[in-house]
Amino acid sequence: MKINIRIEKPYKCSASPVWLRKIARRALAAANAGTRAEMGICITGDEDIHRLNRDYLEEDRPTDVLSFPMLESVADATLFVNPPDGQLHLGEVIISYPQASRQAAEHGHSVAKEIVLLLVHGILHLLAYDHDIPSRARVMKQRERAIIQTIEETIT
């Protein structure tokens, strides 16, 4: 698995690329994404995530996590010729560190745990899970819980 990490300057000391890769790899493995999956993770601030949310999703507000999947569904991967590198390009998950910090305080747990929750949620969106209707929301929430249980020991 190839995990590309970008952490904006103000948050460089707040999250370790090694730790983020470890979480993402475990989440992708638990979700059966395969060993040839590739994705990006970006840790940024409220302004950037607000701009992305407004420009790409027409939501004029900051949010906690955004996912930009490359495919509408994992099944779509079979419709395309595999790229020369053989990687299944899933997309990118973008997390607002300030929002994660506020939510962690609201929920009474660490920022690290909140980032894990947001990252798993974002990865599931890359894998075509959604919460747009109640039945799909239940399935996604169950998957989130199951994946988080498999990686709990990495939450500090």
Secondary structure, 3 states (H helix, E strand, C coil): CEEEEEECHHHCCCCCHHHHHHHHHHHHHHCCCCCCEEEEEEEECHHHHHHHHHHHHCCCCCCCEEEEECCCCHHHHHHCCCCCCCCEEEEEEEEEHHHHHHHHHHHCCCHHHHHHHHHHHHHHHHCCCCCCCHHHHHHHHHHHHHHHHHCHHHCC
